[in-house]
Amino acid sequence: VQLQASGGGLVQAGRSLRLSCAVSGHTVSSYVNAWFRQAPGKEREFVAAITWGGSATYYADFVEGRFTISTDNAKNTVYLQMNSLKLEDTAVYYCATDARPGDPRTKQYVYWGQGTQVTVSS
């Protein structure tokens, strides 16, 4: 299983970005798919997750309705639409996937992408 994250970049506060995670080796609809992020000097933290076939979504409290996670089963890709970006959203964003049950916010994920940098400027 391989995950390829893309879509990061430099953006002004208040603008939007859409991250993509292209998955190969399994079908996204059969797995739990998630996004995490890690800011400089901080631990990696959960951002959002979507369960098998999009049956449920989970978000970190700091998302506050600004982000949306989704999947495109035809493209086998997981997206994270990020709106109203804030300076504190600056981080490397990682996609992850796992087939095992558990709370998507706290479970362990087996497969990880390489990360994509998101930098929000004032």
Solvent accessible surface area in square Angstrom, and as a share of the most:
residue,aa,sasa,rsa
1,V,63,0.36
2,Q,137,0.61
3,L,14,0.07
4,Q,106,0.47
5,A,3,0.03
6,S,57,0.37
7,G,37,0.35
8,G,29,0.28
9,G,30,0.29
10,L,134,0.67
11,V,19,0.11
12,Q,107,0.47
13,A,47,0.37
14,G,52,0.50
15,R,146,0.53
16,S,55,0.36
17,L,34,0.17
18,R,130,0.47
19,L,0,0.00
20,S,25,0.16
21,C,0,0.00
22,A,51,0.40
23,V,11,0.06
24,S,58,0.38
25,G,68,0.66
26,H,25,0.11
27,T,67,0.39
28,V,1,0.00
29,S,32,0.21
30,S,62,0.40
31,Y,41,0.15
32,V,0,0.00
33,N,2,0.01
34,A,1,0.01
35,W,0,0.00
36,F,20,0.08
37,R,15,0.06
38,Q,71,0.32
39,A,21,0.17
40,P,115,0.72
41,G,92,0.89
42,K,137,0.58
43,E,155,0.70
44,R,114,0.41
45,E,69,0.31
46,F,24,0.10
47,V,0,0.00
48,A,0,0.00
49,A,0,0.00
50,I,10,0.05
51,T,8,0.05
52,W,99,0.35
53,G,50,0.48
54,G,36,0.34
55,S,90,0.58
56,A,38,0.29
57,T,63,0.37
58,Y,60,0.23
59,Y,72,0.27
60,A,18,0.14
61,D,136,0.70
62,F,57,0.24
63,V,2,0.01
64,E,121,0.54
65,G,77,0.74
66,R,25,0.09
67,F,6,0.02
68,T,73,0.42
69,I,5,0.03
70,S,45,0.29
71,T,37,0.21
72,D,44,0.23
73,N,81,0.42
74,A,103,0.80
75,K,137,0.58
76,N,31,0.16
77,T,11,0.06
78,V,3,0.02
79,Y,23,0.09
80,L,0,0.00
81,Q,55,0.24
82,M,0,0.00
83,N,60,0.31
84,S,59,0.38
85,L,3,0.01
86,K,71,0.30
87,L,91,0.45
88,E,115,0.52
89,D,0,0.00
90,T,35,0.20
91,A,1,0.00
92,V,41,0.24
93,Y,0,0.00
94,Y,46,0.17
95,C,1,0.01
96,A,1,0.01
97,T,1,0.00
98,D,2,0.01
99,A,49,0.38
100,R,119,0.43
101,P,114,0.71
102,G,43,0.42
103,D,56,0.29
104,P,6,0.04
105,R,116,0.42
106,T,104,0.60
107,K,26,0.11
108,Q,139,0.62
109,Y,15,0.06
110,V,80,0.46
111,Y,75,0.28
112,W,78,0.27
113,G,9,0.09
114,Q,99,0.44
115,G,13,0.12
116,T,16,0.10
117,Q,86,0.38
118,V,0,0.00
119,T,48,0.28
120,V,9,0.05
121,S,38,0.25
122,S,116,0.75
